[in-house]
Amino acid sequence: MNTSPRRRTHHRSEETERLGLAGLLPPPPVPGLDPDRELLLKEALLRKAALAEPPGVLTPRASRPRRRLIRVLAPAVACTVAVCGVVAVNLADKPGRGTTAVTRGGAPRTPEVTQLLDRIALAAAGRKQPTVRADQFVYVESKVAYAAQSAGGGPVTMAPVHTRQVWSSADGSRPGLLREGGGPDTPLDADAPVHTLDGPGATPRPSTLDERGPSIGNPTHQYVASLPTDPDALLKLIRDETRGQGQDPDQRAFTAIGELLAETWAPPQVSAALYKAAARIPGVTVIHAATDATGREGVAVARTAHGQQTQWVFDRTTYAFLGERTVLTEAGDAGPAGTVVGTSAVLTKAAVDRAGETPAPMTA
């Protein structure tokens, strides 16, 4: 009669001892989401956040540096240059129809991208670059093409690649100049009238350029040259100055750095800091094969947000910045995944004495 109670007592003792020993062991690993599933969840959250933005708010690229403002104000759009100003058409996520393969990003940064950006930063720091005087202009020549849509709507097409030349006053004290696609010269001056188009079919409305002084979104050469060379301090400054511009902080920072790479001529140590700052942004990935607007092939550093991937293309050997490309990562009315909606290639950066002066060709 006492057998069963003894067995139950013995069973409880074994169970207690086993639980005690189990408590000494480390917790079992918890499997995480696979990369594809994690990416889908992140992109779903980003799309939901984008839908929550108030109507009429311009998409992330609405705040561009003065020179880039003339080019494009939103992803996958082309700007029509008006007399002494621009018409900026906001066609977020409306691409051209050319397609290309794309690797989807959005995961935390990887050792691979950190190593690549470290090499790019080291190469940038070692480049020789003349000092730009305050009374000079920074000249940037590039080839560009962006997806465009007529004001009345309809199919979106990729414009032909064309030449873009920009002269920017080093200290911001004199009017600059834009010469693009064989069109008339456009003065880049805070006093020039600027027109903004808030959406497809909207009536252009007068607006003004930012006159609050140089900033990350509206830089002069002197401002860029004064940026911190400590990557952490630089990234904090970029985040602070781009706060509230419609995207998540990481994408805002990545976009701002890309703008500085494309149409400013940062001193070597500042360029190196920009690349190291980019390496600290989550979601930055490596694309092993990408081409710029002229067909130069290289390796790319990329980030995906809101269904689009922005790629910075670099020479495989010299690690020089070649250009930028924007590609759709999701299929939709805009086009299939892989559709290229913007591409550029930097050909020349130099210092000249006056707006309109063309320097001898040199490597950017």
N, C-alpha and C positions, 0 to 999 in steps of 0.2 A: 504493500500500500504506500510505502514511502519512496518507491522507485521513481514515480513520475515527478514528485516535487524536487527530488535531488537532481533529476535531469534538467528540469527547468532552471534550477539555481545554477547548475553548471553551464547551461546555455547562456544565461545572463552574464555570467562571469567572462565567458569567451567573447561575447558580443561587446562588453565594456572594454575588455583589453584590446580588441581589434579596433574599436573606435578611438581609443586613446593613442594607439600606434598610428592610425591614419591621420590624426591631428598633427603628428610630427612631420608628416610628409608635405612637400610643396604642393600647392593646388595644381590640378591637371590643367594643361593648356586649353584655352578656349579658342576654337577655330574662328578666324575672322572671315569677313566677306571676301570672295575672290575679287580681283581687280575689276573685271567687267561689271559685276553686280554693284560694287561700290561706286563705280563711275556712273552707272545708270541712276542710282539713288541720289548722288550729288547733283547730277544734271536736272533731275526732276525737281529737287529743292530749288535750284537756281531758276528754273522756268517759273515755278510757283512764286518766287520772290519777284521776278520780273513782272509777272502779271499783277502783282500787288502795288506796283508803282502808280502814282496818280496819273491820269490821262493828261496828255499834252506835254509831259516831261520829255526832254530830248534824251536820246539814248546815250550810252557812255562816252562816245567820242564827241559829244557836244562841246566839251571844254578842251580845245586844242591849242597848241602853241600858235602864235599869230600867223606864222608861215604855213603851218599845217591846216589852219582854219580855212585858208583859201583853197586848199586841196580837197578836204573832205571833213565833214562834221560827224559822221556816223559810220559804223561798220557797213561795208558793202554799199557805199553810195559814191556818187561822183558829184562834184560841185560845178555849177555853171558860174563862170566869172562875170560879174556885172561891171559897169563902169566904176572904176576906183573902188571896187568892193567885191562881194561874192553873193551868190544865191546858194545856200546850203540845203540840200534836199535830204531829209531824214527818212531813209528807207531801211530801217534796221532789219537785218536778216533777209534782204532781197538781193540774190546773187546774180551773177552771169551764168551762162550755161556751159562753159568749159569745165571739165572735171579732172581731178587728179586724185591719186591715192592719198589717204590721210591716216595718221595714227592718232588715236584718241587719247587725250591727256586728262588731267584733273585729279590724279592720285597725288599723294604726298611726294615731294621732291625725292629723287633717287641719288645714290652715290655717283651714278654715271653722269647725271647732269651737273652735279657739283664739281666733279673732276673736269668735265669739259669746260665749264665756265671759269674754273681756276686757270686752265690753260689759256683760254681766250683773254682773261684779265692779265696774265703774265705777259702775253704777246703785246697787248695794248699798252702796258706800262713801259715796254721797251722800245716803242716806236718813237722816232724822231719827229718833232713837230715844231715849226717856227712859232714864235710868240706873235699873237695878233694884237696890233696896236689899237688903242681906243678909237682912233679916227678912221680905222679901216672897216671893211665889210667882210663878213664871212660868206663865201660863195659855195653853194652846193648845187651840183648838177646830178640829175638822176633820170632814169626811165621809169614811168609809172603807168598803171592802168587800173581802173576801178569799175565795178559794176554800176550801171546807171539805169534809171527809169524815167520816162517822160513825165511831165507834170500831170498829165491826164491819166496816168497809170498804164496798164498794159504790160507786155513781157519785159523782163529785165535782161539786159545784154551787157556783155563785157566790152568796154571801149578799147580801141586799139592802144597799144603801148606807144607813149609819146614822151618827148623830152620835157623836163621840168627844170628850170633854173631859178634859183632864189638868191638874192643878195640881201643880207641882214646887217644892219648897223651893229658894230661890235658893242658899243655902249648904249645903243638905243636912242641916240640923240638925233639921228637923221633918218629920213624916209628910206625904206628898203625898196626892193623891186621883185616882182614875180613875172617870169616869162614862161609861158606854158603852151605846148601843143600848137605853136604857130600863131597863137592869138595875140591880141594887142598887149603891150606892157601894162602891168597893173601895179601902181604904187602901193607899197606896204607902209601905211602911215596911219597913226591913230586918228588923224583928222579926216581921213577918207571915209565917205559913207559906205556902210556895209549893209547888205540885205540878208535876211534869214528866212528860209522857208521851213515852216514847222512840220510839214508832212506832205505826202503826195497830193497834188492838186490845190494846195493852200496858196493864198496870196502872199507874195514876198512882203515882209514888213521891215521897216528901217530898224537898225540896231547899231550899236557901237562896239568897238573892240575894248578889251579890258585896259583901262588906263591907270590901274592901281600900282603900276611898277612891275619890274620883272619878277617872275615866279617860275615854278616848275612847269606850269601850263602856258606861260608866256615869257620864255627865256630870252635874254640877250647873251652874247658870248661872254661878257664880263660876269654875268650872273652864273653861268654854267662853270666858268673857270674858278669861281669862288665856292663851289659846292664842297661839302665835306669829303675827304678821301677815306674816312672810316666807313666801311660798308653799313654797319649797324646804324650809325648816326645819319647816314645818307638815306637809308631806307625809311627811317622814322620821319625825316623831313619830307620825303616824297609822300608817305602815307598821310601826314598832317596836311599837306598842301592840296592833296587830291580828295580829301574827305568830303562826302556828300555829293559825289558826281554820278550817282545812279547805279554803280556796280558794287560788287563785293570788294573789300579793301585790297585783296591780293591781286585781282584783275586790274584794278585801277593803278596799282603800283607797276605792274608788268607793262601795261599800256603806256604809262608815262615814261618809263625807261626806254621803251621802243621809240617813242617820239623824239627823245633826246638823242638817241643813236642815229636816227634817220636824217634829221635836219639841223643839228648843231655840230660843232667841231670841238668837242670837249678835249681839254689837255689830257695827256697820257694817263696821269695818275687819277684823274676824275673818271676817265673811261674805264679804267681798271676797277675802280670802286663801284661804278654802275653795274658791271658784270658780276662782281661779288655780291652786290645787293640783290641782284636778280636770283642768284643761287640760293638766297635765303627765303624766297617766296614759295610757299607750298603749291603743288600742282604743276610745277615746271618740269617738262620732260625733254627728251632728246628724240629728234627725227633724223634717222641715219642718212636719208637722201632727200634733198629738196632743191629747187631751182629758183633763181630770182627772175626778174622781169626780162632780162636779156638771155636767159637760158643757162647762166653760169650755175653749175651744180656744186652743192656743198652739203654740209651737215647743219642741222637747224636745232635751235632751242625754241620750245613751243609751250603754249598754255592754252587750254580749252575753257571757254565760258560761254553760256547762253547759246549753245549750238554752233559756235564758231571757234576755230583754232587759229591763233596768231603765231606765225613762225618767223624767227629771226634767222636768216641764212648766213653762214660763215664759210670762208674758204677753208678747205680741209688741211692745207699745208701751213698757211700764214695765220690763220684764224682771224683774218680781217673781216669786218662786217660787210656783207655783200648787198643785203637788202631785206625786204620783209614780204611776207605773203599771208593772206587770210583765206581760210578754207572752211567750208561748211562741214560739220561733223554729224549732222542729222539730215535725213531726207525729209522733204516737205514740199509745200507749194513753191518754195523758193528754188528748189532743185534737189538733185540727189546728193548724198554725202560725198564729199570730195570735190564739190564745185568750188572753183577758185573765184573769190569775189574781190580780191585786191592783190596787187603785186607791185613791187618796186625794186629798183637796182640803183645803188649809189655808185656813181662813176667818178666824181671829182669833188674834193673839198679843198678849199684854198682861201688865203687872205688876199684881198684886192683893195685898191685905193679908192674906187668909186663904184657906185651901183651901175650895172650894165657892162662893166669891164670883165672880159673873159680871160682867165688865166691859162697858162699852158696846162694840158691834161696831166693829172697826177693821180696816184692811187689813193683812195679814201682811207 
